[in-house]
């Protein structure tokens, strides 16, 4: 399947969640079995190339891809969640948003030493969410071998924040 076909299915929703934001809605991909499978194929190929043995997925849309990738590869899945959601001992990382801050958390025992981790989310904007997530993976003992997104908003230059890492994002706006 052509990446252009996947790109065309992403729906623009203006002024969500607030005025001035053009939200890239991936739900039409989830709802189309061929598109969803083709999307998961892209990430599983990357994961195989890197010999990844764990997927880490970012709350909440990263979970939609992460679960399918981990199942396809037959490897474990680690959720990175918003503060206060994980039940066991956590590490936390706070990062800046446009207004205010946000905190993400990971279970302290999520990884074995030297686990090779692919981090997944739906979209790269400024990169703050993914950077905080990568730091959490490292705190918990994992090695971030790649950060994958379906969509990259190139004009926001999120790759700069992630310049320590290999980044893959097949759909660019
Ligand atoms: P950032 O930390 O700025 O890279 O923001 C990335 C996170 O916010 C991801 O989890 C995205 O799902 C979400 N996000 C940011 N901007 C958008 C957008 N324009 N459309 C859809 N999701 C977005």
Backbone and ligand atoms as CSV (ligand in chain L), in Angstrom:
chain,resi,resn,atom,element,x,y,z
A,1,UNK,N,N,0.848,-1.211,0.000
A,1,UNK,CA,C,0.000,0.000,0.000
A,1,UNK,C,C,0.878,1.255,0.000
A,2,UNK,N,N,0.451,2.201,-0.821
A,2,UNK,CA,C,1.152,3.463,-0.971
A,2,UNK,C,C,0.948,4.354,0.276
A,3,UNK,N,N,2.028,5.003,0.709
A,3,UNK,CA,C,1.904,5.890,1.884
A,3,UNK,C,C,0.933,7.043,1.589
A,4,UNK,N,N,0.864,7.444,0.310
A,4,UNK,CA,C,-0.087,8.512,-0.060
A,4,UNK,C,C,-1.525,8.109,0.256
A,5,UNK,N,N,-1.835,6.835,0.084
A,5,UNK,CA,C,-3.199,6.358,0.368
A,5,UNK,C,C,-3.489,6.474,1.861
A,6,UNK,N,N,-2.493,6.147,2.671
A,6,UNK,CA,C,-2.651,6.281,4.128
A,6,UNK,C,C,-2.800,7.768,4.470
A,7,UNK,N,N,-1.956,8.595,3.862
A,7,UNK,CA,C,-1.980,10.037,4.153
A,7,UNK,C,C,-3.344,10.650,3.839
A,8,UNK,N,N,-3.910,10.242,2.698
A,8,UNK,CA,C,-5.197,10.803,2.264
A,8,UNK,C,C,-6.323,10.491,3.248
A,9,UNK,N,N,-6.183,9.394,3.984
A,9,UNK,CA,C,-7.253,8.978,4.907
A,9,UNK,C,C,-7.239,9.778,6.218
A,10,UNK,N,N,-6.139,10.473,6.487
A,10,UNK,CA,C,-6.067,11.244,7.744
A,10,UNK,C,C,-6.927,12.499,7.608
A,11,UNK,N,N,-7.827,12.656,8.575
A,11,UNK,CA,C,-8.830,13.732,8.481
A,11,UNK,C,C,-8.361,14.969,9.244
A,12,UNK,N,N,-8.472,16.116,8.596
A,12,UNK,CA,C,-8.175,17.397,9.254
A,12,UNK,C,C,-9.401,17.875,10.019
A,13,UNK,N,N,-9.219,18.164,11.298
A,13,UNK,CA,C,-10.312,18.752,12.085
A,13,UNK,C,C,-9.834,20.105,12.610
A,14,UNK,N,N,-10.343,21.194,12.006
A,14,UNK,CA,C,-9.884,22.520,12.434
A,14,UNK,C,C,-10.380,22.871,13.833
A,15,UNK,N,N,-9.543,23.637,14.532
A,15,UNK,CA,C,-9.925,24.197,15.839
A,15,UNK,C,C,-10.259,23.145,16.889
A,16,UNK,N,N,-9.562,22.000,16.853
A,16,UNK,CA,C,-9.695,20.994,17.909
A,16,UNK,C,C,-8.296,20.661,18.429
A,17,UNK,N,N,-8.093,20.563,19.737
A,17,UNK,CA,C,-9.054,20.757,20.828
A,17,UNK,C,C,-9.282,22.222,21.202
A,18,UNK,N,N,-8.571,23.134,20.484
A,18,UNK,CA,C,-8.834,24.555,20.763
A,18,UNK,C,C,-8.607,25.370,19.497
A,19,UNK,N,N,-9.100,26.588,19.459
A,19,UNK,CA,C,-8.992,27.411,18.257
A,19,UNK,C,C,-7.541,27.522,17.770
A,20,UNK,N,N,-7.357,27.404,16.459
A,20,UNK,CA,C,-6.031,27.563,15.873
A,20,UNK,C,C,-5.279,26.258,15.674
A,21,UNK,N,N,-5.726,25.155,16.306
A,21,UNK,CA,C,-5.069,23.851,16.124
A,21,UNK,C,C,-5.784,23.080,15.006
A,22,UNK,N,N,-4.990,22.596,14.044
A,22,UNK,CA,C,-5.533,21.720,13.005
A,22,UNK,C,C,-5.229,20.287,13.430
A,23,UNK,N,N,-6.237,19.603,13.937
A,23,UNK,CA,C,-6.046,18.265,14.500
A,23,UNK,C,C,-6.003,17.240,13.385
A,24,UNK,N,N,-4.986,16.366,13.411
A,24,UNK,CA,C,-4.846,15.282,12.430
A,24,UNK,C,C,-5.478,14.032,13.027
A,25,UNK,N,N,-6.640,13.683,12.511
A,25,UNK,CA,C,-7.451,12.608,13.073
A,25,UNK,C,C,-7.151,11.292,12.351
A,26,UNK,N,N,-6.594,10.331,13.104
A,26,UNK,CA,C,-6.219,9.037,12.502
A,26,UNK,C,C,-7.335,7.993,12.584
A,27,UNK,N,N,-8.478,8.342,13.163
A,27,UNK,CA,C,-9.516,7.307,13.346
A,27,UNK,C,C,-10.009,6.689,12.029
A,28,UNK,N,N,-10.011,7.422,10.884
A,28,UNK,CA,C,-10.420,6.746,9.639
A,28,UNK,C,C,-9.482,5.587,9.259
A,29,UNK,N,N,-8.219,5.661,9.700
A,29,UNK,CA,C,-7.284,4.556,9.430
A,29,UNK,C,C,-7.631,3.345,10.297
A,30,UNK,N,N,-7.941,3.615,11.549
A,30,UNK,CA,C,-8.281,2.508,12.466
A,30,UNK,C,C,-9.517,1.762,11.975
A,31,UNK,N,N,-10.419,2.497,11.351
A,31,UNK,CA,C,-11.708,1.953,10.941
A,31,UNK,C,C,-11.656,1.225,9.596
A,32,UNK,N,N,-10.481,1.243,8.959
A,32,UNK,CA,C,-10.342,0.609,7.644
A,32,UNK,C,C,-9.295,-0.500,7.757
A,33,UNK,N,N,-9.714,-1.771,7.693
A,33,UNK,CA,C,-8.775,-2.866,7.975
A,33,UNK,C,C,-7.538,-2.875,7.086
A,34,UNK,N,N,-7.705,-2.535,5.793
A,34,UNK,CA,C,-6.536,-2.547,4.888
A,34,UNK,C,C,-5.556,-1.439,5.274
A,35,UNK,N,N,-6.101,-0.256,5.551
A,35,UNK,CA,C,-5.229,0.868,5.920
A,35,UNK,C,C,-4.543,0.623,7.263
A,36,UNK,N,N,-5.304,0.069,8.189
A,36,UNK,CA,C,-4.723,-0.185,9.513
A,36,UNK,C,C,-3.606,-1.217,9.407
A,37,UNK,N,N,-3.869,-2.291,8.654
A,37,UNK,CA,C,-2.834,-3.323,8.505
A,37,UNK,C,C,-1.598,-2.751,7.826
A,38,UNK,N,N,-1.800,-1.948,6.783
A,38,UNK,CA,C,-0.654,-1.367,6.065
A,38,UNK,C,C,0.148,-0.450,6.985
A,39,UNK,N,N,-0.536,0.257,7.861
A,39,UNK,CA,C,0.142,1.147,8.814
A,39,UNK,C,C,0.974,0.328,9.798
A,40,UNK,N,N,0.381,-0.721,10.328
A,40,UNK,CA,C,1.113,-1.578,11.278
A,40,UNK,C,C,2.293,-2.255,10.579
A,41,UNK,N,N,2.105,-2.620,9.284
A,41,UNK,CA,C,3.215,-3.213,8.507
A,41,UNK,C,C,4.433,-2.292,8.492
A,42,UNK,N,N,4.206,-0.983,8.312
A,42,UNK,CA,C,5.324,-0.028,8.239
A,42,UNK,C,C,6.175,-0.094,9.507
A,43,UNK,N,N,5.486,-0.128,10.650
A,43,UNK,CA,C,6.219,-0.101,11.925
A,43,UNK,C,C,6.854,-1.458,12.249
A,44,UNK,N,N,6.179,-2.542,11.902
A,44,UNK,CA,C,6.760,-3.855,12.211
A,44,UNK,C,C,8.031,-4.074,11.383
A,45,UNK,N,N,8.039,-3.554,10.140
A,45,UNK,CA,C,9.252,-3.650,9.323
A,45,UNK,C,C,10.426,-2.951,10.011
A,46,UNK,N,N,10.167,-1.724,10.487
A,46,UNK,CA,C,11.214,-0.962,11.187
A,46,UNK,C,C,11.705,-1.731,12.416
A,47,UNK,N,N,10.755,-2.246,13.182
A,47,UNK,CA,C,11.104,-2.953,14.423
A,47,UNK,C,C,11.964,-4.176,14.123
A,48,UNK,N,N,11.630,-4.872,13.033
A,48,UNK,CA,C,12.414,-6.069,12.661
A,48,UNK,C,C,13.829,-5.673,12.262
A,49,UNK,N,N,13.937,-4.586,11.485
A,49,UNK,CA,C,15.262,-4.122,11.050
A,49,UNK,C,C,16.165,-3.815,12.239
A,50,UNK,N,N,15.566,-3.319,13.319
A,50,UNK,CA,C,16.349,-2.899,14.480
A,50,UNK,C,C,16.487,-3.984,15.541
A,51,UNK,N,N,15.879,-5.124,15.321
A,51,UNK,CA,C,15.961,-6.188,16.317
A,51,UNK,C,C,15.383,-5.779,17.664
A,52,UNK,N,N,14.275,-5.062,17.598
A,52,UNK,CA,C,13.613,-4.572,18.811
A,52,UNK,C,C,13.007,-5.742,19.599
A,53,UNK,N,N,13.092,-5.698,20.915
A,53,UNK,CA,C,12.444,-6.762,21.694
A,53,UNK,C,C,11.361,-6.240,22.647
A,54,UNK,N,N,11.029,-4.943,22.520
A,54,UNK,CA,C,9.957,-4.377,23.343
A,54,UNK,C,C,9.386,-3.148,22.640
A,55,UNK,N,N,8.071,-3.011,22.735
A,55,UNK,CA,C,7.414,-1.799,22.227
A,55,UNK,C,C,6.986,-0.958,23.434
A,56,UNK,N,N,7.238,0.346,23.379
A,56,UNK,CA,C,6.683,1.262,24.379
A,56,UNK,C,C,5.741,2.209,23.641
A,57,UNK,N,N,4.545,2.399,24.189
A,57,UNK,CA,C,3.536,3.193,23.490
A,57,UNK,C,C,3.047,4.326,24.382
A,58,UNK,N,N,2.796,5.473,23.742
A,58,UNK,CA,C,2.446,6.691,24.486
A,58,UNK,C,C,0.923,6.865,24.550
A,59,UNK,N,N,0.445,7.127,25.750
A,59,UNK,CA,C,-0.946,7.447,26.073
A,59,UNK,C,C,-1.426,8.602,25.189
A,60,UNK,N,N,-2.516,8.517,24.468
A,60,UNK,CA,C,-3.382,7.378,24.358
A,60,UNK,C,C,-3.381,6.782,22.952
A,61,UNK,N,N,-3.169,7.630,21.932
A,61,UNK,CA,C,-3.283,7.081,20.574
A,61,UNK,C,C,-2.112,6.178,20.208
A,62,UNK,N,N,-0.983,6.334,20.904
A,62,UNK,CA,C,0.123,5.409,20.675
A,62,UNK,C,C,-0.249,3.970,21.025
A,63,UNK,N,N,-1.173,3.816,21.977
A,63,UNK,CA,C,-1.600,2.462,22.377
A,63,UNK,C,C,-2.267,1.727,21.219
A,64,UNK,N,N,-2.967,2.485,20.365
A,64,UNK,CA,C,-3.741,1.865,19.284
A,64,UNK,C,C,-2.809,1.171,18.289
A,65,UNK,N,N,-1.666,1.780,18.053
A,65,UNK,CA,C,-0.681,1.165,17.163
A,65,UNK,C,C,0.201,0.182,17.935
A,66,UNK,N,N,0.613,0.580,19.140
A,66,UNK,CA,C,1.582,-0.217,19.909
A,66,UNK,C,C,1.099,-1.636,20.183
A,67,UNK,N,N,-0.151,-1.773,20.557
A,67,UNK,CA,C,-0.686,-3.108,20.859
A,67,UNK,C,C,-0.641,-4.014,19.645
A,68,UNK,N,N,-1.017,-3.449,18.496
A,68,UNK,CA,C,-1.029,-4.252,17.270
A,68,UNK,C,C,0.399,-4.626,16.840
A,69,UNK,N,N,1.332,-3.702,16.976
A,69,UNK,CA,C,2.733,-3.974,16.581
A,69,UNK,C,C,3.317,-5.068,17.477
A,70,UNK,N,N,3.115,-4.916,18.786
A,70,UNK,CA,C,3.676,-5.897,19.732
A,70,UNK,C,C,3.099,-7.283,19.475
A,71,UNK,N,N,1.813,-7.350,19.226
A,71,UNK,CA,C,1.178,-8.642,18.964
A,71,UNK,C,C,1.733,-9.257,17.681
A,72,UNK,N,N,1.862,-8.440,16.648
A,72,UNK,CA,C,2.381,-8.921,15.358
A,72,UNK,C,C,3.797,-9.478,15.511
A,73,UNK,N,N,4.617,-8.836,16.339
A,73,UNK,CA,C,6.017,-9.251,16.490
A,73,UNK,C,C,6.197,-10.314,17.574
A,74,UNK,N,N,5.166,-10.510,18.377
A,74,UNK,CA,C,5.282,-11.477,19.469
A,74,UNK,C,C,6.229,-11.000,20.561
A,75,UNK,N,N,6.187,-9.692,20.858
A,75,UNK,CA,C,7.038,-9.125,21.914
A,75,UNK,C,C,6.180,-8.317,22.894
A,76,UNK,N,N,6.786,-7.880,24.000
A,76,UNK,CA,C,6.051,-7.200,25.060
A,76,UNK,C,C,5.713,-5.747,24.732
A,77,UNK,N,N,4.715,-5.232,25.430
A,77,UNK,CA,C,4.255,-3.855,25.256
A,77,UNK,C,C,4.296,-3.139,26.603
A,78,UNK,N,N,4.895,-1.953,26.611
A,78,UNK,CA,C,4.968,-1.144,27.838
A,78,UNK,C,C,4.197,0.158,27.626
A,79,UNK,N,N,3.172,0.418,28.446
A,79,UNK,CA,C,2.449,1.682,28.318
A,79,UNK,C,C,3.140,2.822,29.059
A,80,UNK,N,N,3.235,3.971,28.400
A,80,UNK,CA,C,3.677,5.207,29.058
A,80,UNK,C,C,2.412,6.031,29.238
A,81,UNK,N,N,2.065,6.279,30.516
A,81,UNK,CA,C,0.732,6.805,30.800
A,81,UNK,C,C,0.774,8.181,31.440
A,82,UNK,N,N,-0.359,8.851,31.355
A,82,UNK,CA,C,-0.477,10.119,32.065
A,82,UNK,C,C,-0.404,9.846,33.563
A,83,UNK,N,N,0.087,10.835,34.279
A,83,UNK,CA,C,0.311,10.714,35.720
A,83,UNK,C,C,-0.931,10.191,36.456
A,84,UNK,N,N,-0.689,9.285,37.417
A,84,UNK,CA,C,-1.783,8.823,38.271
A,84,UNK,C,C,-2.561,7.641,37.740
A,85,UNK,N,N,-2.145,7.076,36.608
A,85,UNK,CA,C,-2.900,5.968,36.003
A,85,UNK,C,C,-2.257,4.610,36.216
A,86,UNK,N,N,-0.931,4.574,36.369
A,86,UNK,CA,C,-0.260,3.281,36.524
A,86,UNK,C,C,-0.288,2.851,37.989
A,87,UNK,N,N,-0.626,1.581,38.261
A,87,UNK,CA,C,-0.870,1.164,39.636
A,87,UNK,C,C,0.381,0.836,40.460
A,88,UNK,N,N,1.478,0.441,39.806
A,88,UNK,CA,C,2.666,-0.018,40.535
A,88,UNK,C,C,3.654,1.146,40.676
A,89,UNK,N,N,4.873,0.860,41.172
A,89,UNK,CA,C,5.888,1.919,41.356
A,89,UNK,C,C,6.248,2.541,40.013
A,90,UNK,N,N,6.347,3.870,39.969
A,90,UNK,CA,C,6.599,4.544,38.687
A,90,UNK,C,C,7.802,5.486,38.751
A,91,UNK,N,N,8.347,5.759,37.574
A,91,UNK,CA,C,9.174,6.940,37.352
A,91,UNK,C,C,8.294,7.948,36.638
A,92,UNK,N,N,8.547,9.239,36.904
A,92,UNK,CA,C,7.731,10.273,36.273
A,92,UNK,C,C,8.618,11.311,35.602
A,93,UNK,N,N,8.096,11.925,34.584
A,93,UNK,CA,C,8.833,12.959,33.851
A,93,UNK,C,C,7.853,14.071,33.484
A,94,UNK,N,N,8.211,15.283,33.876
A,94,UNK,CA,C,7.350,16.443,33.597
A,94,UNK,C,C,7.968,17.254,32.463
A,95,UNK,N,N,7.142,17.701,31.543
A,95,UNK,CA,C,7.653,18.482,30.404
A,95,UNK,C,C,6.711,19.646,30.115
A,96,UNK,N,N,7.204,20.600,29.336
A,96,UNK,CA,C,6.436,21.817,29.066
A,96,UNK,C,C,5.481,21.644,27.892
A,97,UNK,N,N,4.297,22.153,28.078
A,97,UNK,CA,C,3.338,22.273,26.980
A,97,UNK,C,C,3.267,23.746,26.597
A,98,UNK,N,N,2.475,24.040,25.578
A,98,UNK,CA,C,2.317,25.437,25.164
A,98,UNK,C,C,1.892,26.288,26.376
A,99,UNK,N,N,0.902,25.782,27.090
A,99,UNK,CA,C,0.494,26.420,28.350
A,99,UNK,C,C,0.617,25.388,29.448
A,100,UNK,N,N,1.491,25.640,30.444
A,100,UNK,CA,C,1.602,24.739,31.590
A,100,UNK,C,C,2.503,23.555,31.328
A,101,UNK,N,N,2.308,22.494,32.110
A,101,UNK,CA,C,3.157,21.314,32.015
A,101,UNK,C,C,2.292,20.050,32.002
A,102,UNK,N,N,2.926,18.935,31.640
A,102,UNK,CA,C,2.261,17.629,31.701
A,102,UNK,C,C,3.249,16.638,32.290
A,103,UNK,N,N,2.747,15.579,32.891
A,103,UNK,CA,C,3.611,14.561,33.485
A,103,UNK,C,C,3.223,13.179,32.963
A,104,UNK,N,N,4.252,12.440,32.532
A,104,UNK,CA,C,4.058,11.063,32.073
A,104,UNK,C,C,4.746,10.120,33.050
A,105,UNK,N,N,4.293,8.869,33.063
A,105,UNK,CA,C,4.834,7.882,34.004
A,105,UNK,C,C,5.033,6.530,33.332
A,106,UNK,N,N,5.992,5.770,33.904
A,106,UNK,CA,C,6.267,4.408,33.420
A,106,UNK,C,C,6.492,3.521,34.639
A,107,UNK,N,N,6.178,2.255,34.538
A,107,UNK,CA,C,6.472,1.344,35.645
A,107,UNK,C,C,7.982,1.141,35.772
A,108,UNK,N,N,8.457,1.176,36.997
A,108,UNK,CA,C,9.913,1.075,37.228
A,108,UNK,C,C,10.491,-0.251,36.728
A,109,UNK,N,N,9.675,-1.296,36.761
A,109,UNK,CA,C,10.196,-2.620,36.360
A,109,UNK,C,C,9.820,-2.977,34.916
A,110,UNK,N,N,9.573,-1.941,34.105
A,110,UNK,CA,C,9.083,-2.203,32.741
A,110,UNK,C,C,10.095,-2.951,31.868
A,111,UNK,N,N,11.396,-2.741,32.109
A,111,UNK,CA,C,12.399,-3.310,31.207
A,111,UNK,C,C,13.434,-4.137,31.941
A,112,UNK,N,N,14.006,-5.072,31.190
A,112,UNK,CA,C,15.238,-5.711,31.620
A,112,UNK,C,C,16.384,-4.872,31.065
A,113,UNK,N,N,17.546,-4.948,31.744
A,113,UNK,CA,C,18.714,-4.195,31.286
A,113,UNK,C,C,18.974,-4.485,29.814
A,114,UNK,N,N,19.184,-3.422,29.031
A,114,UNK,CA,C,19.522,-3.534,27.605
A,114,UNK,C,C,18.377,-4.004,26.712
A,115,UNK,N,N,17.161,-3.944,27.197
A,115,UNK,CA,C,16.041,-4.163,26.281
A,115,UNK,C,C,16.126,-3.129,25.166
A,116,UNK,N,N,15.883,-3.593,23.928
A,116,UNK,CA,C,15.906,-2.684,22.774
A,116,UNK,C,C,14.463,-2.294,22.456
A,117,UNK,N,N,14.204,-0.994,22.611
A,117,UNK,CA,C,12.820,-0.527,22.643
A,117,UNK,C,C,12.496,0.347,21.432
A,118,UNK,N,N,11.353,0.073,20.830
A,118,UNK,CA,C,10.795,0.981,19.831
A,118,UNK,C,C,9.653,1.746,20.495
A,119,UNK,N,N,9.765,3.080,20.465
A,119,UNK,CA,C,8.749,3.952,21.062
A,119,UNK,C,C,7.797,4.406,19.963
A,120,UNK,N,N,6.498,4.311,20.228
A,120,UNK,CA,C,5.516,4.641,19.186
A,120,UNK,C,C,4.465,5.634,19.685
A,121,UNK,N,N,4.147,6.600,18.814
A,121,UNK,CA,C,2.996,7.475,19.051
A,121,UNK,C,C,2.374,7.789,17.691
A,122,UNK,N,N,1.209,8.401,17.710
A,122,UNK,CA,C,0.545,8.655,16.415
A,122,UNK,C,C,1.176,9.830,15.676
A,123,UNK,N,N,1.607,10.859,16.431
A,123,UNK,CA,C,1.973,12.113,15.760
A,123,UNK,C,C,3.092,12.844,16.481
A,124,UNK,N,N,4.039,13.357,15.692
A,124,UNK,CA,C,5.117,14.194,16.219
A,124,UNK,C,C,4.777,15.651,15.946
A,125,UNK,N,N,4.618,16.428,17.029
A,125,UNK,CA,C,4.406,17.878,16.877
A,125,UNK,C,C,5.691,18.563,17.347
A,126,UNK,N,N,5.757,19.061,18.579
A,126,UNK,CA,C,6.984,19.726,19.050
A,126,UNK,C,C,8.036,18.729,19.559
A,127,UNK,N,N,7.614,17.500,19.822
A,127,UNK,CA,C,8.546,16.469,20.282
A,127,UNK,C,C,8.652,16.343,21.795
A,128,UNK,N,N,7.989,17.226,22.536
A,128,UNK,CA,C,8.104,17.198,24.000
A,128,UNK,C,C,7.591,15.911,24.630
A,129,UNK,N,N,6.479,15.420,24.123
A,129,UNK,CA,C,5.881,14.194,24.661
A,129,UNK,C,C,6.809,13.007,24.436
A,130,UNK,N,N,7.328,12.911,23.216
A,130,UNK,CA,C,8.190,11.772,22.882
A,130,UNK,C,C,9.518,11.844,23.634
A,131,UNK,N,N,10.049,13.060,23.802
A,131,UNK,CA,C,11.320,13.188,24.529
A,131,UNK,C,C,11.139,12.753,25.985
A,132,UNK,N,N,10.070,13.204,26.632
A,132,UNK,CA,C,9.817,12.795,28.020
A,132,UNK,C,C,9.656,11.275,28.093
A,133,UNK,N,N,9.021,10.690,27.090
A,133,UNK,CA,C,8.809,9.237,27.065
A,133,UNK,C,C,10.129,8.491,26.900
A,134,UNK,N,N,10.985,9.011,26.034
A,134,UNK,CA,C,12.291,8.372,25.816
A,134,UNK,C,C,13.122,8.421,27.104
A,135,UNK,N,N,13.059,9.548,27.800
A,135,UNK,CA,C,13.796,9.685,29.068
A,135,UNK,C,C,13.275,8.659,30.088
A,136,UNK,N,N,11.965,8.465,30.107
A,136,UNK,CA,C,11.381,7.482,31.028
A,136,UNK,C,C,11.853,6.061,30.707
A,137,UNK,N,N,11.916,5.742,29.433
A,137,UNK,CA,C,12.381,4.404,29.032
A,137,UNK,C,C,13.805,4.189,29.540
A,138,UNK,N,N,14.638,5.221,29.369
A,138,UNK,CA,C,16.035,5.113,29.803
A,138,UNK,C,C,16.135,5.009,31.323
A,139,UNK,N,N,15.306,5.787,32.039
A,139,UNK,CA,C,15.294,5.686,33.507
A,139,UNK,C,C,14.963,4.272,33.955
A,140,UNK,N,N,14.072,3.634,33.203
A,140,UNK,CA,C,13.623,2.282,33.573
A,140,UNK,C,C,14.557,1.197,33.029
A,141,UNK,N,N,15.658,1.617,32.385
A,141,UNK,CA,C,16.679,0.638,31.986
A,141,UNK,C,C,16.604,0.161,30.551
A,142,UNK,N,N,15.692,0.704,29.761
A,142,UNK,CA,C,15.598,0.308,28.351
A,142,UNK,C,C,16.475,1.168,27.464
A,143,UNK,N,N,16.725,0.661,26.243
A,143,UNK,CA,C,17.508,1.408,25.254
A,143,UNK,C,C,16.579,1.787,24.101
A,144,UNK,N,N,16.446,3.093,23.858
A,144,UNK,CA,C,15.543,3.563,22.797
A,144,UNK,C,C,16.260,3.436,21.459
A,145,UNK,N,N,15.849,2.490,20.631
A,145,UNK,CA,C,16.558,2.316,19.354
A,145,UNK,C,C,15.901,3.119,18.232
A,146,UNK,N,N,14.636,3.437,18.405
A,146,UNK,CA,C,13.976,4.268,17.399
A,146,UNK,C,C,12.684,4.825,17.975
A,147,UNK,N,N,12.305,6.017,17.481
A,147,UNK,CA,C,11.005,6.589,17.845
A,147,UNK,C,C,10.194,6.714,16.561
A,148,UNK,N,N,9.034,6.074,16.541
A,148,UNK,CA,C,8.193,6.044,15.348
A,148,UNK,C,C,6.876,6.787,15.572
A,149,UNK,N,N,6.466,7.487,14.535
A,149,UNK,CA,C,5.158,8.153,14.513
A,149,UNK,C,C,4.551,7.853,13.157
A,150,UNK,N,N,3.234,7.868,13.077
A,150,UNK,CA,C,2.643,7.794,11.747
A,150,UNK,C,C,2.809,9.152,11.060
A,151,UNK,N,N,2.547,10.232,11.800
A,151,UNK,CA,C,2.499,11.579,11.215
A,151,UNK,C,C,3.539,12.492,11.853
A,152,UNK,N,N,4.175,13.296,11.011
A,152,UNK,CA,C,5.087,14.336,11.505
A,152,UNK,C,C,4.610,15.693,10.991
A,153,UNK,N,N,4.452,16.644,11.904
A,153,UNK,CA,C,4.156,18.025,11.499
A,153,UNK,C,C,5.507,18.725,11.347
A,154,UNK,N,N,6.055,18.655,10.134
A,154,UNK,CA,C,7.460,19.047,9.899
A,154,UNK,C,C,7.738,20.491,10.294
A,155,UNK,N,N,6.755,21.366,10.101
A,155,UNK,CA,C,6.969,22.794,10.356
A,155,UNK,C,C,7.207,23.088,11.838
A,156,UNK,N,N,6.893,22.145,12.715
A,156,UNK,CA,C,7.119,22.362,14.153
A,156,UNK,C,C,8.510,21.894,14.600
A,157,UNK,N,N,9.218,21.226,13.670
A,157,UNK,CA,C,10.619,20.884,13.907
A,157,UNK,C,C,10.832,20.010,15.155
A,158,UNK,N,N,9.899,19.111,15.412
A,158,UNK,CA,C,9.996,18.225,16.573
A,158,UNK,C,C,11.239,17.333,16.552
A,159,UNK,N,N,11.769,17.075,15.352
A,159,UNK,CA,C,12.972,16.230,15.254
A,159,UNK,C,C,14.150,16.833,16.011
A,160,UNK,N,N,14.160,18.165,16.083
A,160,UNK,CA,C,15.258,18.843,16.771
A,160,UNK,C,C,15.303,18.424,18.241
A,161,UNK,N,N,14.127,18.379,18.869
A,161,UNK,CA,C,14.056,17.966,20.275
A,161,UNK,C,C,14.504,16.515,20.441
A,162,UNK,N,N,14.378,15.727,19.359
A,162,UNK,CA,C,14.680,14.290,19.432
A,162,UNK,C,C,15.982,13.950,18.722
A,163,UNK,N,N,16.886,14.934,18.604
A,163,UNK,CA,C,18.059,14.721,17.745
A,163,UNK,C,C,19.023,13.646,18.248
A,164,UNK,N,N,18.858,13.251,19.505
A,164,UNK,CA,C,19.659,12.138,20.053
A,164,UNK,C,C,19.192,10.783,19.511
A,165,UNK,N,N,18.017,10.770,18.918
A,165,UNK,CA,C,17.363,9.498,18.584
A,165,UNK,C,C,17.125,9.370,17.088
A,166,UNK,N,N,16.967,8.127,16.652
A,166,UNK,CA,C,16.529,7.887,15.283
A,166,UNK,C,C,15.001,8.018,15.247
A,167,UNK,N,N,14.524,8.806,14.301
A,167,UNK,CA,C,13.083,9.081,14.218
A,167,UNK,C,C,12.570,8.633,12.849
A,168,UNK,N,N,11.426,7.960,12.850
A,168,UNK,CA,C,10.788,7.527,11.603
A,168,UNK,C,C,9.340,8.001,11.613
A,169,UNK,N,N,8.930,8.692,10.561
A,169,UNK,CA,C,7.541,9.175,10.453
A,169,UNK,C,C,7.198,9.220,8.963
A,170,UNK,N,N,6.498,8.205,8.463
A,170,UNK,CA,C,6.278,8.106,7.017
A,170,UNK,C,C,5.367,9.179,6.429
A,171,UNK,N,N,4.431,9.716,7.200
A,171,UNK,CA,C,3.494,10.709,6.680
A,171,UNK,C,C,3.869,12.095,7.204
A,172,UNK,N,N,4.177,13.001,6.255
A,172,UNK,CA,C,4.605,14.349,6.697
A,172,UNK,C,C,3.640,15.420,6.185
A,173,UNK,N,N,3.363,16.371,7.050
A,173,UNK,CA,C,2.570,17.545,6.644
A,173,UNK,C,C,3.400,18.787,6.902
L,1,LIG,P1,P,4.214,17.168,21.014
L,1,LIG,O1,O,4.622,16.791,22.400
L,1,LIG,O2,O,4.082,18.627,20.781
L,1,LIG,O3,O,5.085,16.483,19.964
L,1,LIG,O4,O,2.726,16.620,20.810
L,1,LIG,C1,C,2.513,15.311,20.486
L,1,LIG,C2,C,1.306,14.726,21.148
L,1,LIG,O5,O,0.159,15.570,21.024
L,1,LIG,C3,C,0.949,13.421,20.472
L,1,LIG,O6,O,0.581,12.480,21.475
L,1,LIG,C4,C,-0.195,13.771,19.551
L,1,LIG,O7,O,-1.165,12.770,19.572
L,1,LIG,C5,C,-0.770,15.083,20.080
L,1,LIG,N1,N,-0.912,16.144,19.050
L,1,LIG,C6,C,-0.247,17.323,19.011
L,1,LIG,N2,N,-0.622,18.070,17.987
L,1,LIG,C7,C,-1.555,17.359,17.308
L,1,LIG,C8,C,-2.318,17.579,16.098
L,1,LIG,N3,N,-2.211,18.709,15.383
L,1,LIG,N4,N,-3.159,16.604,15.692
L,1,LIG,C9,C,-3.262,15.460,16.407
L,1,LIG,N5,N,-2.587,15.188,17.536
L,1,LIG,C10,C,-1.736,16.123,17.989
